[in-house]
Amino acid sequence: MNNGKSTPNIVFIITDNQSTWTLGCYGNREILTPNINQLAQEGVRFSNSFCANPVCSPNRATCMTGLMPSQHGVHNWLGGEEPDVQVGPQAYCTIKEFATLPRILSHRGYLCGMSGKWHLGNSLHPQLGFSYWFCKPYGHTSSFYNSKAVWQEKIYTEPRYFTDVITEHAVDFLNQTHESPFFLYVGYNGPYGLDNDLLEGHRNRHTAYYADKPLRCFPREEIHPWLNGYRENLSNETSIRSYAAAVSGVDDGVGKLMETLVESGLDDNTLVVYTADHGLCAGHHGWWGMADHGRPLMMYDENLHIPLIMRHPGHIAAGRVCDAMTCNYDLFPSLLDYLNLQDEIPEHPELPGRSYAPVLVGDELDWDEEVTFHEYENTRTVRTASWKYTRRFPEGPDDLYELQNDPGERRNLIDQPETTEVRQKLSSQLDAFFKRYSEPEYDLWQGGNSKAHRCVPEL
């Protein structure tokens, strides 16, 4: 698919808890993100990109494998299970049995480096073809200072601002002599929005700038009755300004990475991908956090709508916007297609995603229908351009939103007689999708298991 003569390098940037609403290139006029905005101006920005799951580890597994949680088995964030799969004596990589992006690329001659948040298990040791390995031992960020880190297979306390340290290691990898193409995975721990710094005040070079900013992009709404965590952050000016400062801190890192690519002469032959594991409600719907911070679990778009930007000078046309609805399970086949590695796409488990690589080279997508599917333990969602239907197993409550007239998901039409036909059609689509793609071992709705601890153990 890529028509260039040389094999491109890849810098894959994935942030932690970041929705599209936080970025200038997606319409935010209050939070400073000039470097990410420039990335969008120089590449393709996907306006309707979503994630398969509303928490971190499952989506990171999906990006690396192209599989749904009901296929790869990581249904929740890692951290609360026994034994400790991350750094304990029985730690293991939760996606080791699958074809993964770094493993495929390393077999094809790529040098693979990792800097930042991994959160897929066995954090102490390089894996899946990675040779350079700097990471967080666990997924949660309590503070952006004095955080635990893994370097040279040992855990230590990093006193500095952790987002900057992730950038430093990524730059160190880029500045090495590369006799082969490289794949660099940059897993930023920001902007996050669940750390203790929120209430104390986030400390980076942007703190002073946001100290007196109203930041109306953060809704001030009544607390949602389902929310049972992080309530103290709602309408809290310190929390709001802290999260904004963390977003701009990530943008600084992106700027430094792009500057390094230019200075090292790698820019023209490097594909840069920018995305997030999932989004964050920060006042939206009276909610702060993700789906697991309330009961029942919620699937609002602010938690599922994620940025996706791809830039490759001379190969991907600058300044384009793709409005096609995609999910992050489409990313894996799309990258392999773009890299002319279609023969590496595994036949089993069958991938649920499709390639949008034609968009990257200026062609149109030949998709008969735009629809995405999402799941989080007892909660499954199907989303079309017009409707969004969520079913909670086994007894609800369920949601149905008409997105054309209610994009903010304010009016649940699930019990309206006039929506019966639509609800039945979407329910059939949902059942057919999971019947086709779910692996019995990991299909929770059919008695399957999870590699992570269960958020809803009574399922």
N, C-alpha and C positions, 0 to 999 in steps of 0.2 A: 504493500500500500504506500509506504514511503518511497518516493521516487528518487531520493538522493543516492549518490554512489557510495557514500561511506556509512558505516553503522553508527547511529547516533548514540551519544551518552544519554543518560536519564537521571534527572534529579526529581525525586518524588517527595513532595512536601505534604504532610498531613497534619493538620492542627487538631487541637483537643477542645471539643465543645464549642463549635463556631457555626452559627447560622449565616445565611446570606445577608440577613438584615444588618449585620455588623460592618459591612464593607461599602466603601464609596462606590466601587464599580457596580454594586447591586442597588445603589440608590441612597445609601446613608450619607448625610451631609454634615454629620457632627463628629464622627469618629475618624481620626486621621489614619489613612491607609494608603499613602501615595505610591508605595512600591508595589503593592498588590494591584492597585488600580492600573499602574503602568504595565504590569504583567498582562492584565486583561486587554489593554490597548494594543499590545504587541502580539496577541494570540487570539484564541477562540474562548469565549466565555459561554458556559452553558447556563441558561437562565432557569431551567426546570430540572435540576439534578437533585436526586433524593438518595437517602441511605436506607438500607434494608432493615435496620434495627435502630432503636433510639438510645442505645448505650454503647460504650467504646469497644471492648474486646471483640464482640461479634462482628462489628463493621471492619475492624482491622483484619480479621480473618477473611471476611468477604472480599476486601480489596486484594488480598494476596492470593486468593484461590478462585474467585468468581462464583463462590457457592453461598447459598443461604444458610442461616443457622441450623435449619432442619436437615442440612446436608453435612456441614462441617462439625456440628455439635457444640459450638461455643454459643450458648444461648444468653449468657449474661457476662458482666464484667468479672474478670478474675480477681480474686482477693479474699473471699470469705470461705473458700472450700478447704477441706482437709482430705488428703495432705496438701501442703502448699506446693502448687504446680509451678510457682515462679522462681523461688530460690531455695526451697527446702530440699532435703535429701532425695525426694522422689520427684523433683521438678522435671517437667518434660515440655517440649514444644507441642502445643495443642493442635497444630496443623501439619505435623511432620509427615503424615501418611499421604498427603495430597501433593499434586503438582502445584508449585507456588511460583510466583513471579521471580523472586531472587534465585530460586533453585534452577529454573529454566534458563535464566539469563547467565548464571554462572557456568552452566553446562555449555552454553553457547559462546563462552570466552569472555564474559563480562567480569570485571572486578567489582565486587559488591561491598558497599559500606553502609553502616547503620549508625545514626546518631540521634538519640532522643528516647521517646517513649515507645516501647515495644508492646508490652502488655498482652503477650500471647504465650507466655510460659518459658521456663528455662532461661531466665534473664541473665544469668551469670556467664553464659557461654555463647560464642558465635554459633550460628546455626543456619540451615537452609542455603548455604553457599556464601554467606557473609564472611568476610575476613576482618574488616575494620569493625569494631564493636564497642560503642559507648552507649549506655542506656540507663534508664531508671529501673531499679529492681522491682518496683511495684508500679501500679498505674496511677494511684491517687497522689495528688500534689497537696500537701498540707500547707506549705509555704513555698514561695519562689526563691527563698534563701535558705541555706543550711539544709538542703535536701539530700537524701541518699542517692548515690550514683554508682554505676558499675563501670570500672575501667580496668583492663587487663585482668578480667575475671575476678576482681575483688570489689567489695562494697566499701565505699568511703563516704564521708560527708563533704559535700561541695558547698562552700560558704557563699559563692558568688550567685548572681542572678541567673537562675537555671536556664532560662530561654537563651540568654547570651552564650552560655557554656555549650549548649546544643549547637548553636551557630558556629562557635569556635572549632568544635570537633568536625563539623561538616566542612568548614573552610580548610582545616588541616588535611582532610581527605582529598579535597579538590586540588590542593597545592602539591600533592604527591605527583611524582612522575608516572604518567599513565601510558603504558605501551599497548594497552588494549582498551576497548570501550568500558565505561563504568556505569554502575547503577548505584545511586546514592539515595538512601531512604532517610529523610529528615522528619522525625516525629516530634513536633513541638509539643511541650506540655502546656502551652497556653493556647488561647486565653483562659480556658478552663471554667472559672466561675463557681467553683465549689470549694475553694481553698479558704484557710483562716485569714489570709491577707485581705479578703473582701471587707471584713468588718473593721480591721485594723488600719487599712489603707495600703493599697498596692504601691510598692516603692520601685520606680524606675524613672528614666529621664522624662517621662510624660506626666508624672504625677502632678507637677506644678501647673501644667497647662490645663488639666481637667479640673483643677481645684475649685473653680468658680463657674463651670459650664453646666447649664441646665439639663442637657442630654435628654431631650424629649423623645428620642428614639426608643427609650425604655418606658414602656407603658406603666402608668400608676393606676392599678385596678384593685378591686376588692379581692381578698384572698379566696382562691378556689377552694370549695369545701373538700375536695379530694386530696389536697396538698397536705402532706404530713412532715415535710422536711424543708429546711432553708427558708422558712417563713420570715425570719428576721432580716433577710436581704431585700424583701419586697418594698419598693418605694424608699429604700434606704440610700441616701445620696452618696455615702461613702462606698457602699457596695457597687453602686452604679458607676461611679467614677473609677473605682478600682478595676472593674471589668473592662472599661474603655481603655484604660492605661495598658492593660495586659494585651488587648487587641493590637494596639499600636506597638507594643514591645515585639510581638510576632512580626509585624510589618517591618520593623528595623532589621530583624534577622533575614527576612526575604530580600531586603535591599542589599545587605552584605553578601548574601549568596550570589545575587545577580552581578554585583560589582566584581566579585572574585572570578566568576565565569568570564567576564569581559577581560579582566586584567591577565588572566592565564591563557587567553586565546581559545577558550573552550566554548564560547558563547554560541557561535554559529552552528556548531554540531552537537548541541545539547537540547534535548526535549525536556522542558520543565512542566511538571504537573503540580497544580495546587488544589488541594481539597481539604475536607475535614472528616473526622470519623462520624460525627453527628452534630446536630444543632443544640441550641439552648434556649429555653424560655427564660427571659429575664424581666418578668413582669407581665408578659403576654398571657392573657387568659387568667390573670391572677395566680400565676405559677412561676416558681423559680427552680430551675434545674431541669432534669430529664424525667422520663416516664417512670423510673423506679422511685421517684421521690413523692409518690402519692399512691393511693389505692381508691378505685381501680387504676390500673396503668393507663396512661393517656398516650395518644398518637397525634398530637397537634403538629401542623406543618412546621412550626418554628423549631421543632425537635428533629424533623426529618428532612427539611430543605437545606441542602449544603452547597457551598461553593464548589465549582469545578472550572478550572482554567487550564488551558494547554497552550504552550508557546514553543515554537521551533522555527527560528528565523530562516527564511528562504524556503520553507516547506509547508508551514501552516500560515495561512493568510492572516495578516494583522487586523485587529479591530472587528472581527466577526462575532456575532452572537447566534448561538444555536438554541432555538426555543423548544426543540424536541424534548419530551419527558423521558428522562433516563434515571436509572438506579445504579448504585455503586457495584452491583453485581454485573453490570455491563462493562465496567472498567477493565477487568482482566482480559476478556476476549478482544476488546477494542485496542488495547496496547499491543497485544500479540499480533493482531491484524496489521496495525500501523507499522510494526517493526518487521513485517514479512515473516513472522514466525507462526503462521496459521497452523502449521503441522504440529505445533506443540500444544494446541488446545486439546485437553483430554476428552475422551469419549465417555468416561465414567469417573465419578458421577456426572450425569448430564448437566451441562451448564444452563441455568435459567436465563442468562443474559444474551444480548445481541451486540454486535459491533457497530459503533458509531464512527469508526475510522474514516468512512467516506466524507464525513463532514470536515475532518481535519485537512483533507486535500482538496476541498472545494466542491465536492459532489453532494447530491441530495441523498437523504436516507430513504430507502425503500422499505419502510415499515408499514404493515397493514393496519396496525393499531398501536396507539401510545397508551401504555398501562404499566403501572409498577405495583409490586407486592412487597409487603413489610410484615415482620413478625417480632413479637417479644413475649415468649413463653405462652401465657394463656390468651394473648391478644394478637389478632391478625387483621391486616388492612389491605384493601385493594383500592388503587387510586387511578382514575381516568382524568381526562381533561375537564370533565363536567361534574364528576361525582367522587366522593370519598366515603367508603363503607368500612367500618371497623366492627369486628365480631369478637366477643370475649367468651372463651370457653370455660365452663359449659353453659352458664346461665345468664350471660350478659353482665352489665348493660351494654347495648350496642349503640353505634353512632352512624348517622347518614347525613352528609353535608352536600348541598348543591353548590359547587365551587364557583360556578359562573356568577351567581347572584349573591353568594355568601362566602367569599374567599377567606374571611376571617374566622370561619367555622364557629358561628355564633348560634345558629338555629338548627338544632338536631331534629331531623325530619323522620326519624326511624319509625315513629308510630303513626305517621300520617297516611291515611288510606290511599291517597293518590300516588304515593311512592312505592306501593307494594310491588309492582312489576319491576321497577328499577332495582329494588332491594333483592328480589329473587334472582335477577340476572347477575348482579354483582356477587351474591352469595355463591352462585353456581361457578362463577369464574374463580373465586377464592378457593373453593373446594377442588376444582379441577387442577389448579396450579400446584397446590400442595400434594395432591394425590400423585401428580406426575413427577415432582422433583424431590419430595421428602425421602430421606433414607429411614427405614423403619427403626433403626437403632437410635436415631435422634429426633424422631417425630414425637414431640411431647403430647400432642393431642391424641396420639395412639399408644400412649404408655411408654414412649421412648425416654432416653436419658439426656443429660446435659453434662458437658465437660467442666462447666463452671457451677458454682453454687446456685441454687434456685431462688429467684426473687419471690415466686409464688409456689411454695412447696406443696400446697394442697391440690395442685393440678392433677 
